[in-house]
């Protein structure tokens, strides 16, 4: 399920929740003044989460341009995705007579440029991302509840790689030979969170609450040897009684 489809489903569910609750409120006893009479002691509620997600940088290096073979092992430099694309597919080094599209873009002569293992990206990093979630909560009583959250985040990964070009006439600066280019990646994550919630005040309209559980220590199942790592997020979660 991609992020746009999940967002559409979330909006639909929340809209239905508001509609159902709006109808039910018309038949409520408007004279009720007791907090425990206005909030169901047991039952299911739906909520929406919107916030920011800060991914652990442990898996960012997976997007370093090497890629993996059919056995799930990291490619060597010769078989790396970027070497195959830059040097062989676009750089004229795949077969005799092949055009050098890289040279054309760099405005240099045919294959007068260098791209090797030392030019591969080493600084890949995740950027803070937007996160949205659909949350379900089952109230055990007025104050305590069990919750299940399903959150989605679309992550952007960025870094740089270099290509070495010929020394320009009239300059002795070696840095002028180094051309830097951006490399980007996109990753989608779905997080399932299970925990406990306790309401800490008695307002019948709006209530603050605290939660505890296992949402934030996650293993991302990509790359070699995935490990549990701490992920961070901050956001707003709101529930509405059905």
C-alpha positions as CSV (number, residue, x, y, z in Angstrom):
1,X,0.0,0.0,0.0
2,X,1.5,3.3,-1.0
3,X,1.3,6.6,0.9
4,X,-1.3,8.2,-1.3
5,X,-3.7,5.3,-1.1
6,X,-3.3,5.1,2.7
7,X,-4.0,8.8,3.0
8,X,-7.2,8.4,1.0
9,X,-8.4,5.5,3.1
10,X,-7.5,7.5,6.3
11,X,-9.5,10.6,5.2
12,X,-12.5,8.4,4.3
13,X,-12.4,6.6,7.7
14,X,-12.1,9.8,9.6
15,X,-14.9,11.4,7.6
16,X,-17.2,8.5,8.3
17,X,-16.2,8.7,12.0
18,X,-17.2,12.3,12.1
19,X,-20.5,11.6,10.3
20,X,-21.5,8.7,12.6
21,X,-20.6,10.7,15.7
22,X,-22.5,13.7,14.4
23,X,-25.7,11.6,14.1
24,X,-25.3,10.0,17.4
25,X,-24.8,13.3,19.2
26,X,-28.3,14.4,18.1
27,X,-29.8,11.8,20.3
28,X,-27.5,12.3,23.3
29,X,-28.9,13.3,26.6
30,X,-27.9,17.0,26.7
31,X,-28.4,17.1,30.5
32,X,-25.5,14.8,31.2
33,X,-22.9,16.5,33.3
34,X,-20.9,13.5,34.6
35,X,-17.5,12.8,32.9
36,X,-17.9,9.1,33.1
37,X,-21.4,9.3,31.5
38,X,-20.1,11.3,28.4
39,X,-17.1,9.0,27.6
40,X,-17.7,5.3,27.0
41,X,-16.2,3.0,29.6
42,X,-15.5,0.4,26.9
43,X,-15.4,0.5,23.2
44,X,-13.3,1.2,20.0
45,X,-12.2,4.6,18.9
46,X,-10.4,5.7,15.8
47,X,-7.7,8.4,15.6
48,X,-5.5,10.2,13.1
49,X,-1.7,10.9,13.6
50,X,0.2,13.6,11.8
51,X,3.8,14.3,12.5
52,X,7.5,14.2,11.6
53,X,9.7,11.1,11.4
54,X,13.5,11.1,12.0
55,X,15.0,8.0,10.6
56,X,18.1,6.4,12.1
57,X,21.0,6.8,9.7
58,X,22.1,3.1,10.0
59,X,20.5,2.0,6.8
60,X,21.2,5.1,4.7
61,X,24.5,3.6,3.4
62,X,22.5,1.0,1.5
63,X,21.8,3.8,-1.1
64,X,25.6,4.2,-1.8
65,X,25.3,3.1,-5.4
66,X,26.7,-0.4,-5.0
67,X,23.4,-2.4,-4.9
68,X,23.1,-6.1,-4.2
69,X,23.4,-9.3,-6.2
70,X,20.7,-12.0,-6.6
71,X,22.0,-13.6,-3.4
72,X,21.5,-10.5,-1.4
73,X,25.3,-9.7,-1.1
74,X,26.7,-6.3,-1.7
75,X,28.1,-5.8,-5.2
76,X,31.8,-5.3,-5.8
77,X,33.0,-2.1,-7.5
78,X,33.1,-3.7,-10.9
79,X,29.5,-4.9,-10.6
80,X,28.2,-1.9,-8.8
81,X,25.1,-0.1,-10.2
82,X,26.8,3.2,-10.6
83,X,29.9,1.7,-12.3
84,X,27.6,-0.1,-14.7
85,X,25.5,3.0,-15.4
86,X,28.1,5.8,-15.5
87,X,31.2,4.0,-17.0
88,X,29.6,1.4,-19.2
89,X,26.0,2.4,-20.1
90,X,26.5,6.2,-20.5
91,X,30.2,6.6,-20.5
92,X,31.1,4.8,-23.7
93,X,33.1,2.0,-22.0
94,X,30.6,-0.8,-22.6
95,X,31.6,-1.7,-26.2
96,X,33.7,-0.3,-29.0
97,X,32.2,2.7,-30.8
98,X,29.7,3.5,-28.0
99,X,28.9,7.2,-27.6
100,X,30.2,8.9,-24.4
101,X,27.2,10.7,-23.1
102,X,29.0,11.6,-19.9
103,X,31.7,13.5,-21.8
104,X,29.0,15.4,-23.7
105,X,27.3,16.5,-20.4
106,X,30.7,17.5,-18.9
107,X,31.7,19.3,-22.1
108,X,35.0,17.4,-22.2
109,X,36.6,15.2,-24.9
110,X,35.7,11.5,-25.3
111,X,36.5,9.6,-22.0
112,X,38.6,12.4,-20.6
113,X,37.0,12.0,-17.3
114,X,37.4,9.5,-14.4
115,X,34.8,7.8,-12.2
116,X,36.1,5.1,-9.9
117,X,35.5,3.6,-6.4
118,X,36.9,6.6,-4.6
119,X,34.2,8.8,-6.3
120,X,31.3,6.7,-4.9
121,X,28.9,8.4,-2.5
122,X,29.9,8.0,1.2
123,X,27.6,10.6,2.8
124,X,24.1,9.3,2.3
125,X,21.7,10.6,4.9
126,X,18.0,10.5,5.6
127,X,16.1,13.8,5.7
128,X,13.3,14.4,8.3
129,X,10.1,13.3,6.7
130,X,6.3,13.7,7.0
131,X,4.4,10.9,8.7
132,X,0.7,10.1,8.8
133,X,-1.1,7.3,10.6
134,X,-4.4,5.7,11.3
135,X,-4.8,4.7,15.0
136,X,-7.2,2.3,16.8
137,X,-7.8,2.4,20.5
138,X,-9.9,0.1,22.7
139,X,-11.0,1.6,26.0
140,X,-10.8,-0.8,28.9
141,X,-12.5,1.8,31.2
142,X,-12.8,5.6,31.3
143,X,-9.0,6.2,31.9
144,X,-7.2,3.2,30.4
145,X,-6.9,1.9,26.9
146,X,-5.0,-0.4,24.6
147,X,-3.8,1.1,21.3
148,X,-2.7,-0.1,17.9
149,X,-1.2,2.4,15.5
150,X,-0.3,2.0,11.8
151,X,1.9,4.8,10.6
152,X,3.4,5.5,7.2
153,X,6.4,7.7,6.3
154,X,8.0,8.5,2.9
155,X,11.8,9.0,3.4
156,X,14.2,11.0,1.2
157,X,17.8,10.0,1.1
158,X,20.5,12.3,-0.3
159,X,24.2,12.4,-0.9
160,X,26.9,13.3,-3.4
161,X,29.3,11.5,-5.8
162,X,32.1,13.0,-7.9
163,X,33.7,12.7,-11.4
164,X,37.2,13.8,-12.1
165,X,37.6,16.0,-15.2
166,X,40.8,17.2,-17.0
167,X,42.8,20.1,-15.6
168,X,41.5,23.3,-17.1
169,X,44.1,25.5,-18.9
170,X,45.2,28.5,-17.0
171,X,44.5,27.1,-13.5
172,X,46.5,25.0,-11.1
173,X,43.6,24.4,-8.6
174,X,43.1,20.6,-8.3
175,X,39.6,21.2,-6.9
176,X,38.5,22.6,-10.3
177,X,38.9,19.0,-11.6
178,X,36.4,17.6,-9.1
179,X,32.8,17.8,-10.2
180,X,30.2,17.0,-7.6
181,X,26.7,15.6,-8.3
182,X,23.7,14.8,-6.2
183,X,22.3,11.3,-5.7
184,X,18.8,10.8,-4.3
185,X,16.7,7.9,-3.1
186,X,13.2,7.3,-1.8
187,X,12.0,4.8,0.8
188,X,8.6,4.1,2.2
189,X,8.1,2.6,5.7
190,X,5.1,1.2,7.5
191,X,5.3,1.1,11.3
192,X,3.0,-1.0,13.5
193,X,2.9,0.1,17.1
194,X,1.2,-1.5,20.1
195,X,1.0,0.1,23.4
196,X,-1.0,1.4,26.4
197,X,-2.6,4.8,27.0
198,X,-3.9,6.5,30.1
199,X,-6.0,9.7,30.2
200,X,-4.7,12.1,32.9
201,X,-7.6,14.6,33.2
202,X,-11.4,14.7,33.3
203,X,-12.5,17.2,30.7
204,X,-15.4,15.8,28.7
205,X,-14.3,17.5,25.4
206,X,-10.5,17.4,25.2
207,X,-8.1,15.2,27.2
208,X,-4.4,15.0,27.5
209,X,-2.9,11.5,27.8
210,X,0.4,9.6,28.2
211,X,1.3,6.4,26.3
212,X,3.8,3.6,26.7
213,X,4.7,0.7,24.5
214,X,7.2,-0.6,21.9
215,X,6.7,1.9,18.8
216,X,10.2,3.5,18.5
217,X,12.8,0.7,18.6
218,X,12.6,-0.7,15.1
219,X,14.4,-3.0,12.7
220,X,14.3,-2.0,9.0
221,X,14.4,-5.2,7.0
222,X,16.6,-4.0,4.1
223,X,20.2,-4.5,3.4
224,X,22.7,-6.8,5.1
225,X,22.3,-7.7,8.8
226,X,19.4,-5.5,9.7
227,X,19.4,-4.5,13.4
228,X,17.1,-2.9,15.9
229,X,17.8,0.8,16.0
230,X,16.1,3.7,17.7
231,X,13.9,5.8,15.5
232,X,12.5,9.2,16.5
233,X,9.2,10.9,15.7
234,X,7.1,13.9,17.0
235,X,3.6,14.6,16.1
236,X,-0.1,15.1,17.1
237,X,-2.5,12.3,17.5
238,X,-6.3,13.0,18.0
239,X,-9.1,10.5,18.7
240,X,-12.8,10.8,18.2
241,X,-15.4,8.7,19.8
242,X,-17.5,6.6,17.5
